[in-house]
Amino acid sequence: MSEKGYVYFMTNQSNRVLYIGVTSDLAKRVAQHKRHEYEGFTASYNCNKLVYFEECNDIKAAIAREKQLKNWKRKWKNDLVNEFNKDWKDLSEGDSGSSPE
């Protein structure tokens, strides 16, 4: 049985930047972003708000979806977030009804 995968979007407080990532443990990975455990894009741009995620049947499917989404125009990505989370709330906070756990 293969491991589930997640593709997710992180943004900063002003929603000006989007980071697209993939992981097999969404809650753990979001916590790592929030603690700035790794240097890189999310730490540099303070992307600490989970605004979108998709669960995939396996990690390979999640990686394929991540690659697809990274090629999308910013407007399409914004539209996807707006359909899923119109107020761009932090889904890791648990106040939106859609939780990554």
C-alpha positions in Angstrom: 0.0 0.0 0.0 1.5 3.4 -1.0 1.7 6.4 1.3 -0.8 9.2 0.8 0.5 12.5 -0.3 -0.6 16.1 0.0 0.0 19.1 -2.2 -0.4 22.4 -0.4 -0.2 26.2 -0.7 1.4 28.4 2.0 1.2 32.2 1.9 2.2 35.1 4.1 -0.1 37.4 6.1 -0.7 39.7 3.1 -1.4 36.8 0.7 1.1 38.3 -1.7 3.3 35.2 -2.3 2.4 31.5 -2.8 4.5 28.5 -2.0 3.4 25.2 -3.4 4.8 22.1 -1.7 4.3 18.4 -1.4 4.5 16.1 1.6 3.3 12.8 3.1 2.6 14.4 6.5 0.8 17.7 6.1 0.4 18.7 9.7 4.1 18.1 10.5 5.3 20.0 7.4 3.0 23.0 8.0 4.4 23.1 11.6 7.9 23.1 10.2 7.1 26.0 7.9 5.6 28.0 10.8 8.7 27.4 12.9 11.0 28.3 10.0 12.9 25.1 10.5 14.4 25.2 7.0 16.0 28.2 5.2 14.5 28.9 1.9 11.5 30.5 0.2 8.9 30.0 3.0 11.2 31.3 5.7 12.4 34.3 3.6 8.9 35.4 2.7 7.4 34.3 6.1 4.9 31.9 4.5 3.3 30.6 7.6 -0.4 30.3 6.5 -1.8 27.1 5.0 -4.5 28.3 2.5 -5.0 25.2 0.3 -4.3 21.5 0.2 -5.3 18.4 -1.7 -5.0 14.8 -0.6 -3.7 12.3 -3.2 -3.8 8.6 -3.1 0.0 8.3 -3.2 3.0 10.5 -3.0 3.8 10.1 -6.7 0.3 11.5 -7.6 0.9 14.4 -5.2 4.3 15.2 -6.8 2.7 15.1 -10.3 -0.1 17.5 -9.1 2.5 19.8 -7.5 4.4 20.1 -10.8 1.1 20.8 -12.7 0.1 23.5 -10.2 3.5 25.2 -10.3 3.0 25.7 -14.1 -0.3 27.5 -13.6 -0.7 31.2 -13.8 -1.1 33.1 -10.5 -4.7 33.9 -11.3 -5.6 30.2 -11.7 -3.9 29.5 -8.3 -5.8 32.3 -6.7 -9.1 31.0 -8.2 -8.3 27.5 -6.8 -7.7 28.9 -3.3 -10.8 31.1 -3.5 -13.0 28.1 -4.4 -11.6 26.1 -1.5 -11.0 28.9 1.1 -12.6 32.2 0.0 -11.4 34.1 3.0 -7.8 32.8 2.7 -7.9 31.7 6.4 -5.1 29.6 7.8 -6.5 26.1 7.5 -4.0 24.8 10.0 -5.7 26.9 12.7 -8.8 24.7 12.5 -11.3 27.5 12.4 -12.3 27.0 8.8 -14.0 23.6 8.9 -11.3 22.2 6.6 -8.4 20.8 8.6 -5.3 19.1 7.3 -5.5 16.4 9.9 
